[in-house]
């Protein structure tokens, strides 16, 4: 049989066209039926959800933990301090900076040496803008005499730069290891003056060095900052709303907690209305019982009002795990195996953040065990 006489060619030859027509009719007729059957088996997402069986009801449990429990209202505060910049009274070369960050500066101390001459720090409200010469009178002389008297030098406060004041200034220089300045008789004011380039008056002492801006060998001009001093121990301030300000009482004790984990007791010093219209008009000032490091200025700390804490790590569970008996006693349900529990009578202690301290009274309870928080009936599945 040659190729032209193959059976499949005979079946589909023009003589057998009726066979092809019959096949196409059967296929076209079957397509709707197949599509219908497939559609019946298909299911939309919403139908799948609706037809899904409800999850099996189960208990909700929580793990018994052991940790320190703390409570109290927490606010964010900022460490602040009033800083004073000590500037060079005249141009020169820095020979010595006598203090470093963290050091305390006391009255009468020489904090720097510029061109081999000292720079003394004294307390006073009036800046020293001109030299104080022998025979001078007035407020600046009185201020100097008061300062000399406070550090144990000077014969009295007279308002006149007399011989006893010159002797006190001489003693100040000699005690610091420097030759006192001297004016000749040709100036008309012979004796020992106090040059304005060798003394700086600040409003309060002692102070703490925040940072030193120069080092030995630096060339400075008049007005250049030599160092920055903190005029007072750093305080903590909180900007509070009307509602939050009522959480504080002047004189009450709070806790200051630093980012390094340090906890310091502190006292609320003042609550002031600043007339701020930004929703936080109250300024709460808090003074730590132990001075904060001056380097903390600008840092954010937590302030806890009405602080409370357990003395050490204790067993804690969620508050919702505590059950009550008719007689008022408390208990927890400890899971022994899935779905089975035993009761343990407990005493409840400090509660904070949804957890409560517990101590077993009747029965044992250990860290890591599971307690029932909600039953099947309570959860509704």
C-alpha positions as CSV (number, residue, x, y, z in Angstrom):
1,X,0.0,0.0,0.0
2,X,1.5,3.3,-0.9
3,X,1.3,6.5,1.2
4,X,-1.7,7.9,-0.6
5,X,-3.6,4.7,0.4
6,X,-2.7,5.0,4.2
7,X,-5.8,4.5,6.4
8,X,-5.7,7.9,8.1
9,X,-5.6,9.6,4.7
10,X,-8.5,7.5,3.6
11,X,-10.4,8.5,6.7
12,X,-9.9,12.2,6.1
13,X,-10.1,12.2,2.4
14,X,-12.7,14.2,0.6
15,X,-14.6,11.0,0.2
16,X,-14.9,10.7,4.0
17,X,-15.6,14.4,4.9
18,X,-18.6,13.4,6.8
19,X,-16.4,11.8,9.5
20,X,-14.5,15.0,10.1
21,X,-17.8,16.9,10.4
22,X,-19.1,14.5,12.9
23,X,-16.0,14.8,15.1
24,X,-16.2,18.6,15.2
25,X,-19.9,18.5,16.1
26,X,-19.2,16.2,19.1
27,X,-16.3,18.4,20.3
28,X,-18.3,21.6,20.1
29,X,-21.2,20.0,21.9
30,X,-19.1,18.7,24.7
31,X,-17.3,22.0,25.5
32,X,-20.2,23.7,27.4
33,X,-20.7,20.6,29.5
34,X,-17.1,20.4,30.5
35,X,-17.0,24.1,31.3
36,X,-20.1,23.7,33.5
37,X,-18.6,20.8,35.4
38,X,-15.4,22.7,36.0
39,X,-17.3,25.8,37.2
40,X,-19.2,23.7,39.7
41,X,-16.0,22.5,41.2
42,X,-14.5,26.1,41.4
43,X,-14.9,28.2,44.6
44,X,-14.3,31.9,45.3
45,X,-12.1,33.1,48.2
46,X,-15.2,34.4,50.0
47,X,-17.0,31.1,49.5
48,X,-13.9,29.2,50.8
49,X,-13.9,31.4,53.9
50,X,-17.6,31.0,54.4
51,X,-17.4,27.2,53.9
52,X,-14.4,26.8,56.2
53,X,-15.0,25.0,59.5
54,X,-14.5,27.2,62.6
55,X,-11.1,26.7,64.4
56,X,-11.1,24.4,67.3
57,X,-11.6,26.2,70.6
58,X,-8.5,26.4,72.7
59,X,-7.2,27.9,76.0
60,X,-4.8,30.9,76.0
61,X,-1.8,30.4,78.1
62,X,1.2,32.6,79.2
63,X,4.6,31.7,80.5
64,X,5.6,32.4,84.1
65,X,8.6,34.8,84.1
66,X,11.1,35.9,86.7
67,X,12.3,39.5,86.5
68,X,12.3,42.8,88.3
69,X,9.0,44.6,88.1
70,X,8.9,48.4,88.1
71,X,6.0,50.8,88.1
72,X,5.4,54.5,87.9
73,X,4.5,57.2,85.3
74,X,7.4,57.9,82.9
75,X,8.2,61.3,81.3
76,X,11.1,62.3,79.1
77,X,13.3,65.1,80.3
78,X,16.4,66.9,79.1
79,X,19.6,67.5,81.1
80,X,20.4,71.2,81.2
81,X,23.0,73.5,82.8
82,X,23.8,77.2,82.6
83,X,27.2,77.4,80.9
84,X,29.7,80.2,81.0
85,X,32.4,80.7,78.3
86,X,35.7,81.9,79.7
87,X,37.4,84.0,77.0
88,X,40.9,85.3,76.5
89,X,41.0,88.9,77.8
90,X,44.0,89.6,75.5
91,X,45.9,88.1,72.6
92,X,48.8,85.8,73.4
93,X,50.2,82.3,73.4
94,X,48.6,79.7,75.7
95,X,51.3,78.4,78.0
96,X,49.2,76.3,80.3
97,X,45.5,75.3,80.7
98,X,45.3,74.5,84.4
99,X,42.0,72.6,84.3
100,X,40.4,69.7,82.3
101,X,36.8,68.6,81.6
102,X,35.1,67.5,84.8
103,X,37.4,69.6,87.1
104,X,35.9,72.0,89.6
105,X,36.9,75.6,89.5
106,X,37.0,77.5,92.8
107,X,37.3,81.2,93.6
108,X,40.8,82.6,93.3
109,X,42.1,79.8,91.1
110,X,44.3,80.4,88.1
111,X,42.7,78.5,85.2
112,X,45.1,79.4,82.4
113,X,48.5,81.0,81.7
114,X,48.7,83.2,78.6
115,X,52.1,84.8,77.8
116,X,53.4,83.6,81.2
117,X,50.7,85.6,83.0
118,X,47.9,84.0,85.1
119,X,44.1,84.3,84.5
120,X,42.3,84.3,87.9
121,X,38.6,83.4,88.4
122,X,36.7,85.5,90.9
123,X,33.0,85.7,91.8
124,X,31.1,88.9,90.9
125,X,28.3,90.3,88.9
126,X,30.3,93.1,87.2
127,X,32.7,92.2,84.3
128,X,36.2,93.6,84.7
129,X,36.5,95.9,81.6
130,X,39.4,98.0,82.9
131,X,42.4,97.7,85.2
132,X,41.9,98.4,88.9
133,X,44.7,100.6,90.1
134,X,45.9,101.7,93.5
135,X,43.7,104.5,94.8
136,X,40.7,103.6,92.6
137,X,37.2,103.6,94.2
138,X,33.8,102.3,93.3
139,X,31.7,99.2,92.7
140,X,34.5,97.2,91.0
141,X,36.9,97.8,93.9
142,X,34.2,96.7,96.4
143,X,33.5,93.6,94.3
144,X,37.2,92.7,94.3
145,X,37.6,93.3,98.0
146,X,34.6,91.0,98.7
147,X,36.1,88.3,96.5
148,X,39.5,88.6,98.3
149,X,37.8,88.4,101.7
150,X,35.9,85.2,100.7
151,X,39.2,83.4,99.9
152,X,40.9,84.7,103.1
153,X,42.8,87.6,101.7
154,X,42.1,91.3,102.3
155,X,41.7,93.6,105.3
156,X,38.2,94.8,104.7
157,X,35.6,96.0,102.2
158,X,36.0,99.7,102.0
159,X,35.4,100.5,98.3
160,X,38.9,102.0,98.1
161,X,41.9,100.3,96.5
162,X,44.1,100.9,99.4
163,X,47.3,99.4,100.8
164,X,45.6,96.4,102.4
165,X,43.9,95.6,99.0
166,X,47.3,95.8,97.3
167,X,48.7,93.4,99.9
168,X,45.8,91.0,99.3
169,X,46.3,91.1,95.5
170,X,50.0,90.5,96.0
171,X,49.3,87.5,98.2
172,X,46.9,86.1,95.5
173,X,49.7,86.2,92.9
174,X,52.4,84.8,95.1
175,X,50.2,81.9,96.3
176,X,49.7,80.9,92.6
177,X,53.5,81.2,91.9
178,X,53.5,84.4,89.9
179,X,55.1,87.8,90.4
180,X,52.5,90.4,91.1
181,X,52.1,93.2,88.6
182,X,53.6,96.6,89.6
183,X,53.0,100.1,88.5
184,X,55.7,102.7,88.8
185,X,55.3,106.1,90.4
186,X,55.6,107.7,86.9
187,X,52.0,106.5,86.2
188,X,50.6,108.5,89.1
189,X,49.3,105.3,90.8
190,X,52.3,103.4,92.1
191,X,51.7,100.1,93.7
192,X,50.1,96.7,92.8
193,X,47.1,96.9,90.5
194,X,44.8,94.1,89.2
195,X,45.0,94.1,85.4
196,X,41.8,93.4,83.5
197,X,43.7,90.9,81.3
198,X,44.6,88.7,84.4
199,X,41.2,88.3,86.1
200,X,37.7,87.3,85.1
201,X,34.6,87.7,87.3
202,X,31.7,85.2,87.0
203,X,28.3,85.2,88.7
204,X,28.7,82.1,90.8
205,X,31.4,79.7,92.0
206,X,32.4,76.9,92.2
207,X,31.8,75.7,88.7
208,X,32.6,72.6,86.7
209,X,34.7,72.5,83.5
210,X,32.5,71.3,80.7
211,X,35.3,71.4,78.1
212,X,38.6,73.1,77.3
213,X,38.8,74.7,73.8
214,X,42.5,75.3,73.6
215,X,45.8,73.6,74.5
216,X,49.4,74.5,75.2
217,X,50.9,76.4,72.3
218,X,47.7,77.7,70.8
219,X,47.7,81.4,69.7
220,X,44.5,83.1,70.9
221,X,43.0,86.5,70.2
222,X,41.1,88.7,72.6
223,X,37.6,87.1,72.9
224,X,38.6,83.6,71.9
225,X,37.0,80.9,74.1
226,X,39.5,79.2,76.4
227,X,37.0,76.9,78.2
228,X,33.4,76.4,79.1
229,X,32.2,76.1,82.7
230,X,28.9,74.9,84.0
231,X,27.5,77.6,86.3
232,X,25.5,75.0,88.3
233,X,25.1,71.3,88.6
234,X,23.1,69.9,85.7
235,X,19.3,69.8,86.2
236,X,16.5,68.0,84.4
237,X,13.7,69.9,82.8
238,X,10.4,68.5,81.5
239,X,8.0,70.4,79.3
240,X,4.6,69.3,80.4
241,X,1.0,69.8,79.4
242,X,-1.7,71.1,81.8
243,X,-2.7,67.5,82.6
244,X,0.8,66.1,83.0
245,X,1.9,69.0,85.2
246,X,-0.5,67.8,87.8
247,X,1.5,64.6,88.2
248,X,4.3,66.5,89.9
249,X,4.5,68.1,93.3
250,X,7.2,70.6,94.4
251,X,9.4,68.8,96.9
252,X,8.3,65.3,95.9
253,X,10.8,62.6,95.1
254,X,11.2,61.1,91.6
255,X,13.7,58.9,89.8
256,X,16.0,59.9,86.9
257,X,17.0,57.0,84.7
258,X,19.8,57.6,82.2
259,X,20.5,55.9,78.9
260,X,23.3,53.9,80.6
261,X,21.0,52.3,83.1
262,X,21.8,54.5,86.0
263,X,19.0,55.4,88.4
264,X,19.3,58.5,90.5
265,X,16.8,59.9,93.0
266,X,15.8,63.5,92.5
267,X,13.5,66.2,93.8
268,X,11.0,68.3,92.0
269,X,12.4,71.9,92.5
270,X,9.8,74.0,90.6
271,X,6.8,73.9,88.3
272,X,6.5,77.1,86.2
273,X,4.0,78.2,83.7
274,X,6.0,79.6,80.7
275,X,2.8,80.9,78.9
276,X,3.8,78.6,76.0
277,X,0.9,78.1,73.6
278,X,2.3,75.0,72.0
279,X,0.3,72.6,74.3
280,X,3.2,72.2,76.9
281,X,3.2,75.5,78.9
282,X,4.6,74.0,82.1
283,X,8.3,73.7,82.8
284,X,9.1,71.2,85.5
285,X,12.6,71.5,87.0
286,X,14.1,68.5,88.8
287,X,17.3,68.5,90.8
288,X,19.1,65.1,91.1
289,X,20.2,64.2,94.7
290,X,23.6,63.2,93.2
291,X,25.0,65.7,90.7
292,X,24.9,64.5,87.1
293,X,28.1,64.7,85.1
294,X,28.4,68.0,83.2
295,X,29.0,66.1,80.0
296,X,25.4,64.9,80.2
297,X,24.1,68.4,79.3
298,X,21.6,68.0,76.4
299,X,21.0,64.3,77.0
300,X,17.5,62.8,77.2
301,X,16.6,60.9,80.4
302,X,13.5,59.2,81.8
303,X,11.8,60.7,84.8
304,X,9.6,58.3,86.8
305,X,6.9,59.7,89.1
306,X,5.7,57.6,92.0
307,X,8.4,54.9,91.3
308,X,8.0,51.5,92.8
309,X,10.1,48.3,92.2
310,X,10.4,44.8,93.5
311,X,13.5,44.3,95.6
312,X,14.8,41.8,93.0
313,X,13.7,39.3,90.4
314,X,10.3,37.9,91.2
315,X,7.7,35.6,89.5
316,X,5.4,37.6,87.3
317,X,2.3,36.6,85.2
318,X,-0.1,38.7,83.1
319,X,-2.8,40.3,85.3
320,X,-5.5,38.3,83.4
321,X,-4.0,35.1,84.7
322,X,-5.1,35.9,88.3
323,X,-8.3,34.3,89.3
324,X,-10.4,34.9,92.5
325,X,-12.0,32.6,94.9
326,X,-15.3,33.4,96.7
327,X,-13.3,34.1,99.9
328,X,-11.2,36.7,98.0
329,X,-8.1,34.6,97.7
330,X,-6.2,34.6,94.4
331,X,-5.0,31.7,92.4
332,X,-3.5,30.8,89.0
333,X,-4.2,27.7,86.9
334,X,-0.9,26.0,85.9
335,X,-1.0,23.8,82.9
336,X,0.1,20.2,83.6
337,X,-0.6,18.9,80.1
338,X,-2.7,20.3,77.2
339,X,-6.2,21.0,78.5
340,X,-5.4,20.0,82.1
341,X,-4.6,22.4,85.0
342,X,-3.9,22.5,88.7
343,X,-4.7,25.4,90.9
344,X,-2.0,27.3,92.8
345,X,-3.0,29.8,95.5
346,X,-0.9,32.9,95.3
347,X,-0.3,36.3,96.9
348,X,-0.3,39.1,94.3
349,X,2.1,42.0,94.7
350,X,3.2,44.9,92.6
351,X,1.4,45.3,89.3
352,X,2.8,47.2,86.3
353,X,2.5,47.2,82.5
354,X,-0.1,44.4,82.5
355,X,1.9,42.1,84.7
356,X,1.7,41.3,88.4
357,X,4.1,39.9,91.0
358,X,3.0,36.6,92.5
359,X,4.2,34.3,95.2
360,X,2.8,30.8,95.6
361,X,1.0,30.1,98.9
362,X,-0.5,26.7,98.3
363,X,1.3,24.6,95.7
364,X,4.5,25.1,93.7
365,X,5.1,27.5,90.8
366,X,8.3,27.9,88.8
367,X,9.6,30.0,86.1
368,X,8.8,28.7,82.6
369,X,5.6,27.0,83.5
370,X,2.4,28.0,81.6
371,X,-0.6,29.5,83.3
372,X,-4.1,29.8,81.8
373,X,-4.9,33.4,80.8
374,X,-8.3,32.7,79.1
375,X,-10.4,29.5,78.9
376,X,-12.0,28.0,75.8
377,X,-15.4,29.4,76.8
378,X,-13.8,32.9,77.4
379,X,-12.1,33.0,74.0
380,X,-15.1,31.6,72.1
381,X,-12.6,29.8,69.9
